[in-house]
Amino acid sequence: MTFPLSGLLRVRGVQERAAAESSSLARSEAVAAETAVEQAESSLSEVTTAIDDAATLLALAAARSSGQAALADLRTLARLRREAAEAASAAHVEARRELKGLERLEAAHLESELARERRAEQSTLDEMAVVRAARDEGSAA
Protein backbone atom coordinates (compact mmCIF):
# COMPACT_ATOMS: atom_id res chain seq x y z
CA MET A 1 0.00 0.00 0.00
CA THR A 2 1.38 3.40 -0.94
CA PHE A 3 1.65 6.28 1.49
CA PRO A 4 -1.72 8.06 1.33
CA LEU A 5 -0.14 11.50 1.75
CA SER A 6 2.55 11.02 -0.91
CA GLY A 7 1.14 13.83 -3.08
CA LEU A 8 1.22 16.23 -0.15
CA LEU A 9 4.75 15.07 0.66
CA ARG A 10 5.87 15.95 -2.88
CA VAL A 11 4.19 19.36 -2.64
CA ARG A 12 5.86 20.05 0.73
CA GLY A 13 9.20 19.06 -0.78
CA VAL A 14 8.73 21.55 -3.61
CA GLN A 15 7.65 24.22 -1.11
CA GLU A 16 10.70 23.55 1.06
CA ARG A 17 13.07 23.82 -1.91
CA ALA A 18 11.40 27.07 -3.02
CA ALA A 19 11.66 28.48 0.51
CA ALA A 20 15.35 27.49 0.65
CA GLU A 21 15.95 29.27 -2.65
CA SER A 22 14.10 32.39 -1.45
CA SER A 23 16.07 32.37 1.78
CA SER A 24 19.36 32.07 -0.07
CA LEU A 25 18.45 34.88 -2.45
CA ALA A 26 17.34 37.14 0.42
CA ARG A 27 20.61 36.48 2.27
CA SER A 28 22.59 37.34 -0.87
CA GLU A 29 20.64 40.59 -1.29
CA ALA A 30 21.20 41.48 2.37
CA VAL A 31 24.95 40.89 2.02
CA ALA A 32 25.02 43.01 -1.15
CA ALA A 33 23.21 45.85 0.65
CA GLU A 34 25.61 45.67 3.60
CA THR A 35 28.54 45.79 1.18
CA ALA A 36 27.05 48.85 -0.51
CA VAL A 37 26.75 50.58 2.89
CA GLU A 38 30.37 49.77 3.71
CA GLN A 39 31.54 51.08 0.33
CA ALA A 40 29.51 54.29 0.73
CA GLU A 41 30.90 54.87 4.21
CA SER A 42 34.41 54.29 2.94
CA SER A 43 33.94 56.64 0.01
CA LEU A 44 32.47 59.36 2.25
CA SER A 45 35.39 59.12 4.63
CA GLU A 46 37.84 59.59 1.73
CA VAL A 47 36.38 62.92 0.63
CA THR A 48 39.11 65.53 0.72
CA THR A 49 38.85 68.37 3.18
CA ALA A 50 41.17 70.79 1.38
CA ILE A 51 39.14 73.97 0.99
CA ASP A 52 40.53 76.83 -1.06
CA ASP A 53 37.54 79.13 -1.46
CA ALA A 54 33.86 79.57 -0.65
CA ALA A 55 32.67 77.75 -3.77
CA THR A 56 34.70 74.68 -2.83
CA LEU A 57 33.26 74.84 0.70
CA LEU A 58 29.70 74.97 -0.68
CA ALA A 59 30.41 72.12 -3.13
CA LEU A 60 31.94 70.01 -0.35
CA ALA A 61 28.97 70.71 1.95
CA ALA A 62 26.53 69.74 -0.82
CA ALA A 63 28.51 66.60 -1.61
CA ARG A 64 28.61 65.57 2.04
CA SER A 65 24.91 66.27 2.47
CA SER A 66 24.05 64.29 -0.64
CA GLY A 67 26.37 61.48 0.41
CA GLN A 68 24.84 61.34 3.90
CA ALA A 69 21.34 61.16 2.40
CA ALA A 70 22.42 58.36 0.06
CA LEU A 71 24.08 56.56 2.96
CA ALA A 72 20.90 56.84 5.03
CA ASP A 73 18.94 55.35 2.12
CA LEU A 74 21.46 52.52 1.79
CA ARG A 75 21.28 51.81 5.51
CA THR A 76 17.48 51.65 5.30
CA LEU A 77 17.72 49.32 2.31
CA ALA A 78 20.22 47.12 4.18
CA ARG A 79 17.90 46.95 7.20
CA LEU A 80 14.93 46.04 5.01
CA ARG A 81 16.95 43.37 3.21
CA ARG A 82 18.13 41.96 6.56
CA GLU A 83 14.54 41.78 7.76
CA ALA A 84 13.48 40.13 4.49
CA ALA A 85 16.30 37.59 4.87
CA GLU A 86 15.20 36.82 8.43
CA ALA A 87 11.58 36.37 7.29
CA ALA A 88 12.66 34.14 4.40
CA SER A 89 14.81 32.09 6.75
CA ALA A 90 11.88 31.67 9.15
CA ALA A 91 9.65 30.61 6.24
CA HIS A 92 12.27 28.06 5.20
CA VAL A 93 12.49 26.68 8.73
CA GLU A 94 8.68 26.34 8.81
CA ALA A 95 8.58 24.64 5.40
CA ARG A 96 11.38 22.29 6.49
CA ARG A 97 9.49 21.48 9.72
CA GLU A 98 6.33 20.63 7.77
CA LEU A 99 8.31 18.47 5.34
CA LYS A 100 10.08 16.62 8.15
CA GLY A 101 6.74 15.94 9.87
CA LEU A 102 5.37 14.34 6.71
CA GLU A 103 8.60 12.40 6.18
CA ARG A 104 8.28 10.98 9.72
CA LEU A 105 4.68 10.01 8.97
CA GLU A 106 5.81 8.31 5.76
CA ALA A 107 8.55 6.42 7.62
CA ALA A 108 6.05 5.28 10.26
CA HIS A 109 3.64 4.21 7.51
CA LEU A 110 6.35 2.20 5.74
CA GLU A 111 7.39 0.57 9.00
CA SER A 112 3.76 -0.32 9.73
CA GLU A 113 3.33 -1.80 6.25
CA LEU A 114 6.50 -3.87 6.60
CA ALA A 115 5.33 -5.17 9.97
CA ARG A 116 1.94 -6.08 8.49
CA GLU A 117 3.61 -7.90 5.59
CA ARG A 118 5.90 -9.79 7.99
CA ARG A 119 2.91 -10.83 10.12
CA ALA A 120 1.06 -12.05 7.03
CA GLU A 121 4.14 -13.98 5.86
CA GLN A 122 4.64 -15.49 9.30
CA SER A 123 0.97 -16.48 9.42
CA THR A 124 1.30 -18.20 6.05
CA LEU A 125 4.44 -20.02 7.20
CA ASP A 126 2.69 -21.09 10.41
CA GLU A 127 -0.27 -22.44 8.41
CA MET A 128 2.07 -24.35 6.11
CA ALA A 129 3.85 -25.85 9.12
CA VAL A 130 0.52 -26.91 10.69
CA VAL A 131 -0.66 -28.49 7.42
CA ARG A 132 2.64 -30.32 6.97
CA ALA A 133 2.59 -31.52 10.59
CA ALA A 134 -1.00 -32.78 10.16
CA ARG A 135 -0.07 -34.54 6.91
CA ASP A 136 2.99 -36.15 8.52
CA GLU A 137 0.83 -37.40 11.44
CA GLY A 138 -1.73 -38.84 9.01
CA SER A 139 0.86 -40.75 7.00
CA ALA A 140 2.54 -42.11 10.16
CA ALA A 141 -0.70 -43.68 11.43
Secondary structure by P-SEA (a helix, b strand, c coil): ccccaaaaaaaaaaaaaaaaaaaaaaaaaaaaaaaaaaaaaaaaaacccccccaaaaaaaaaaaaaaaaaaaaaaaaaaaaaaaaaaaaaaaaaaaaaaaaaaaaaaaaaaaaaaaaaaaaaaaaaaaaaaaaaaaaaaac
